[in-house]
Amino acid sequence: MKKLKNIALPLAVLVIVLVVSGYANNVPNTEPKEQISSLESKDHQTINLFVTHGHCSTPFAGVVTNLQLDIASRSDQGNPLENMHISFEVDPNTFNVCRAKELTATIRKPGLFVGEHNEKITFTSTNVYTMGVDWYQVNGKMAIKGIEKEVKFFVTGIRDPKETIASSLVLSGQVNLLDWGIDYDKIVNGKSNSVPTKWLYLNMRFDVPAYQPSLVTVSAKEYISL
């Protein structure tokens, strides 16, 4: 009888350990793997701009390089564009005036948008706020002639009714050239104006990369049956 007790006790302990171990190994790992969908610029990507002075405007376009749109995947079925990150560069030496080609040399005039070291105009987003359905406020930092200032743009999503997220985005907004110390009238016409030409408007449409929702990784083993 004593020998049976000595054998039964260790055996019971072993069974409990195996059951607990099997249960622990069966607990799923719900930590999502982060996936990021990215869009890199195409060779033909352009941005539309114009400045207003008096009752007329000068529209022009530039070539965009290093356009990057990053979208982190989500496992909660939320809107992935809420956490998007946008950055791009524009070479002011590629500016071309749309309706009056003779003004292209003026818009490329050194000191206006072209800096001493031919710096590119750059933008990098820092915060994104959802304003409505497919409508976002994107704050960031924009550099002109190497001088960086905080700016605010708006991004609108475009999609058909069958799409779950936008297939393309339109970034638009305006910046005050005086924030960068740019006196448009003095640089272009030789003298400052009492009502300065100060607003630069931007508009750019670009595609959204194919989005893959985050997958939940589950690691489980069969229960140990005894």
C-alpha positions as CSV (number, residue, x, y, z in Angstrom):
1,M,0.0,0.0,0.0
2,K,2.8,2.4,0.9
3,K,4.5,1.6,-2.4
4,L,1.3,2.4,-4.3
5,K,1.1,5.8,-2.6
6,N,4.7,6.6,-3.5
7,I,4.0,5.8,-7.1
8,A,0.6,7.5,-7.4
9,L,1.8,10.9,-6.0
10,P,4.6,11.6,-8.5
11,L,2.3,10.3,-11.3
12,A,-0.5,12.8,-10.3
13,V,2.0,15.6,-10.3
14,L,3.3,14.7,-13.7
15,V,-0.3,14.6,-15.1
16,I,-1.0,18.1,-13.8
17,V,2.2,19.5,-15.2
18,L,1.5,18.0,-18.7
19,V,-2.1,19.4,-18.7
20,V,-1.0,22.9,-17.7
21,S,1.8,22.8,-20.2
22,G,-0.6,21.8,-23.0
23,Y,-3.0,24.6,-22.1
24,A,-0.3,27.2,-22.0
25,N,1.0,26.2,-25.4
26,N,-2.5,26.5,-26.8
27,V,-3.0,30.2,-25.9
28,P,-3.1,32.1,-29.1
29,N,-0.6,34.9,-29.9
30,T,-2.8,37.8,-31.1
31,E,0.0,40.3,-31.5
32,P,-0.3,41.6,-35.0
33,K,2.6,41.7,-37.4
34,E,3.0,45.3,-38.7
35,Q,2.8,45.6,-42.4
36,I,3.4,48.8,-44.3
37,S,2.2,49.6,-47.7
38,S,4.4,52.1,-49.5
39,L,4.1,54.2,-52.6
40,E,7.3,55.5,-54.2
41,S,7.2,58.3,-56.8
42,K,6.8,57.7,-60.5
43,D,8.9,59.5,-63.1
44,H,5.9,61.4,-64.4
45,Q,4.5,62.6,-61.0
46,T,3.9,66.3,-61.1
47,I,2.5,69.0,-58.8
48,N,0.3,72.0,-59.8
49,L,1.0,75.4,-58.2
50,F,0.0,79.0,-58.8
51,V,0.5,82.4,-57.2
52,T,-2.1,85.1,-57.2
53,H,-1.3,88.8,-57.8
54,G,-4.0,91.3,-58.2
55,H,-6.8,89.9,-60.4
56,C,-4.8,87.3,-62.2
57,S,-2.8,84.2,-61.4
58,T,0.3,82.5,-62.7
59,P,-0.2,78.7,-62.8
60,F,2.8,76.4,-63.2
61,A,3.8,72.8,-62.6
62,G,6.8,71.0,-61.3
63,V,8.3,67.5,-61.3
64,V,7.9,65.6,-58.0
65,T,10.6,63.2,-56.8
66,N,11.0,60.9,-53.8
67,L,7.2,60.9,-53.2
68,Q,6.6,58.5,-50.4
69,L,3.3,57.5,-48.9
70,D,3.4,55.0,-46.1
71,I,0.3,53.3,-44.7
72,A,0.6,51.1,-41.6
73,S,-1.7,48.1,-41.6
74,R,-4.3,47.7,-38.9
75,S,-6.0,44.6,-37.4
76,D,-9.0,46.5,-35.9
77,Q,-10.7,47.2,-39.2
78,G,-10.0,50.9,-38.7
79,N,-9.1,53.4,-41.4
80,P,-5.4,52.9,-42.3
81,L,-5.1,56.4,-43.8
82,E,-5.5,57.9,-40.4
83,N,-1.9,57.1,-39.7
84,M,-0.4,57.8,-43.1
85,H,2.9,59.5,-43.7
86,I,3.6,61.6,-46.7
87,S,6.9,63.1,-48.0
88,F,8.0,64.5,-51.3
89,E,10.5,66.8,-53.1
90,V,10.1,69.2,-55.9
91,D,12.9,70.7,-58.0
92,P,12.0,74.4,-58.7
93,N,14.3,74.2,-61.8
94,T,11.6,72.0,-63.4
95,F,8.8,74.6,-63.0
96,N,7.0,75.4,-66.2
97,V,4.3,78.0,-66.6
98,C,1.2,76.5,-68.1
99,R,-0.4,79.2,-70.2
100,A,2.5,81.6,-70.9
101,K,5.8,79.7,-71.6
102,E,7.7,83.0,-71.7
103,L,7.0,83.4,-68.0
104,T,8.8,80.1,-67.2
105,A,12.2,81.9,-66.9
106,T,10.5,84.3,-64.4
107,I,9.2,81.6,-62.2
108,R,12.6,80.0,-62.2
109,K,14.4,83.3,-61.4
110,P,17.1,82.8,-58.7
111,G,15.9,84.0,-55.3
112,L,12.3,83.3,-55.9
113,F,12.0,79.5,-55.5
114,V,15.5,78.6,-56.6
115,G,18.0,79.0,-53.8
116,E,21.7,79.8,-53.8
117,H,22.5,76.1,-53.6
118,N,19.6,74.9,-55.8
119,E,17.8,73.3,-52.8
120,K,14.7,71.3,-53.6
121,I,11.4,72.2,-52.1
122,T,10.6,69.4,-49.6
123,F,7.7,68.4,-47.5
124,T,7.4,65.8,-44.7
125,S,4.2,65.2,-42.7
126,T,4.3,65.1,-38.9
127,N,0.6,64.7,-37.9
128,V,-2.6,63.6,-39.6
129,Y,-6.1,64.5,-38.3
130,T,-9.3,62.9,-39.7
131,M,-11.7,65.7,-40.7
132,G,-14.5,63.5,-42.2
133,V,-15.0,60.7,-44.6
134,D,-11.9,60.6,-46.9
135,W,-10.9,64.0,-45.7
136,Y,-7.7,64.7,-43.7
137,Q,-5.7,67.6,-42.3
138,V,-2.0,66.9,-42.8
139,N,0.4,69.0,-40.8
140,G,4.1,68.9,-41.6
141,K,7.3,70.8,-42.4
142,M,8.0,72.4,-45.7
143,A,11.4,73.7,-46.8
144,I,11.9,76.3,-49.6
145,K,15.5,77.4,-50.4
146,G,16.6,75.4,-47.4
147,I,14.4,77.2,-44.9
148,E,12.0,75.0,-43.1
149,K,8.5,76.1,-41.9
150,E,5.5,74.4,-40.4
151,V,2.6,74.1,-42.9
152,K,-0.9,72.7,-43.1
153,F,-2.4,70.9,-46.1
154,F,-5.6,69.0,-46.7
155,V,-5.9,65.6,-48.3
156,T,-9.0,64.2,-49.9
157,G,-9.5,60.6,-50.8
158,I,-11.0,59.5,-54.1
159,R,-12.7,56.0,-54.5
160,D,-15.6,54.2,-56.1
161,P,-18.4,52.9,-53.9
162,K,-17.0,49.3,-54.0
163,E,-13.6,50.3,-52.6
164,T,-12.9,50.1,-48.8
165,I,-10.3,52.8,-48.9
166,A,-9.4,55.5,-51.3
167,S,-7.5,54.5,-54.4
168,S,-6.0,57.9,-54.9
169,L,-5.4,61.1,-52.8
170,V,-5.4,64.8,-53.6
171,L,-3.2,67.0,-51.5
172,S,-4.0,70.7,-51.6
173,G,-3.4,73.9,-49.7
174,Q,-1.7,77.2,-49.6
175,V,1.3,78.7,-48.0
176,N,2.4,82.3,-47.3
177,L,5.6,83.1,-49.2
178,L,6.4,85.8,-46.7
179,D,7.0,83.1,-44.1
180,W,10.1,82.2,-46.1
181,G,11.1,85.9,-46.6
182,I,10.1,85.7,-50.3
183,D,8.9,89.1,-51.7
184,Y,7.5,87.9,-55.0
185,D,6.8,91.4,-56.3
186,K,10.3,92.7,-55.6
187,I,12.1,89.6,-57.0
188,V,9.9,89.5,-60.2
189,N,9.0,93.1,-60.8
190,G,11.9,94.9,-59.0
191,K,9.8,96.6,-56.3
192,S,7.6,95.6,-53.4
193,N,3.8,96.0,-53.6
194,S,1.6,97.6,-50.9
195,V,-0.6,94.5,-51.4
196,P,2.0,91.8,-51.6
197,T,1.7,88.7,-53.8
198,K,2.2,86.2,-51.0
199,W,0.0,83.1,-51.5
200,L,1.3,80.0,-53.2
201,Y,-1.3,77.3,-53.8
202,L,-0.5,73.7,-54.3
203,N,-2.4,70.7,-55.7
204,M,-1.2,67.2,-56.3
205,R,-3.0,63.9,-57.0
206,F,-1.3,60.5,-56.5
207,D,-2.2,56.9,-56.1
208,V,-2.6,54.9,-52.9
209,P,-0.6,51.6,-52.7
210,A,-2.5,48.3,-52.5
211,Y,-3.4,47.8,-48.9
212,Q,-3.3,44.5,-47.1
213,P,-5.0,44.3,-43.7
214,S,-2.8,43.1,-40.9
215,L,-2.9,39.4,-40.2
216,V,-3.2,38.1,-36.7
217,T,-0.7,35.4,-36.0
218,V,-2.0,32.5,-34.0
219,S,0.3,29.9,-32.5
220,A,-1.4,26.9,-31.0
221,K,-0.7,23.3,-30.3
222,E,-3.1,20.4,-29.7
223,Y,-4.2,19.8,-26.2
224,I,-2.4,16.8,-24.6
225,S,-4.9,14.1,-23.9
226,L,-4.0,11.6,-21.2
